[in-house]
Amino acid sequence: MNKKKLLGAILSGGFIIIYFGALFLLFTYLGITTKDIPLPLFIVMIIFLLIPLIGIIIALISRIEEINNGEEEESKKY
């Protein structure tokens, strides 16, 4: 049972990480190759992509620890 939960968490988190990572790389590439984007706007765009990416990674790590520690199974007792 834990393997299904672990696989689900990794797959869902992984797809979102890949999506935001691809957007981050696209915006970085476009920001570097085109000189039309002002630097402050470019920095804000990158920060808006990095914040959710970091949050998703932290949430995924936390969820994996919960699954491995059996916290969800422990809470079913009550």
C-alpha positions in Angstrom: 0.0 0.0 0.0 2.8 2.4 0.8 4.4 1.8 -2.6 1.3 3.1 -4.3 1.1 6.2 -2.2 4.9 6.8 -2.6 4.7 6.3 -6.4 1.7 8.6 -6.6 3.4 11.4 -4.7 6.6 11.1 -6.7 4.8 11.0 -10.0 2.5 14.0 -9.3 5.2 16.0 -7.7 7.6 15.0 -10.5 5.3 16.2 -13.3 4.8 19.5 -11.7 8.5 20.0 -11.0 9.2 19.1 -14.7 6.6 21.6 -15.8 7.8 24.5 -13.6 11.4 23.6 -14.5 10.7 23.7 -18.2 9.0 27.1 -17.7 12.0 28.3 -15.7 14.4 27.2 -18.4 12.3 28.8 -21.2 12.0 32.1 -19.4 15.7 32.0 -18.6 16.6 31.3 -22.2 14.3 34.0 -23.6 15.6 36.5 -21.0 19.2 35.8 -21.9 18.7 35.7 -25.7 16.4 38.7 -26.1 17.5 42.1 -24.8 14.0 43.5 -24.9 13.1 42.4 -21.3 14.3 44.8 -18.6 16.4 43.2 -15.9 14.1 43.9 -13.0 11.1 42.3 -14.8 13.3 39.3 -15.8 14.3 38.8 -12.1 10.7 39.1 -10.9 9.6 36.5 -13.6 12.3 34.1 -12.5 11.4 34.5 -8.8 7.7 33.8 -9.5 8.8 30.6 -11.1 11.3 29.6 -8.5 9.0 30.1 -5.4 6.4 27.5 -6.4 9.2 25.1 -7.6 10.9 25.3 -4.3 7.6 24.9 -2.4 6.7 21.8 -4.4 10.0 20.2 -3.8 9.7 20.9 0.0 6.1 19.5 0.0 7.2 16.4 -1.9 10.0 15.7 0.5 7.6 16.2 3.4 5.0 13.8 1.9 7.6 11.1 1.2 8.8 11.4 4.9 5.1 11.1 6.0 4.6 8.0 3.9 7.9 6.4 5.0 7.2 7.1 8.7 3.6 5.7 8.5 2.0 8.8 9.9 -1.1 8.4 7.7 -1.6 4.8 8.9 -1.1 5.9 12.5 -3.8 8.6 12.2 -6.3 6.1 10.9 -6.5 4.5 14.4 -8.2 7.6 15.8 
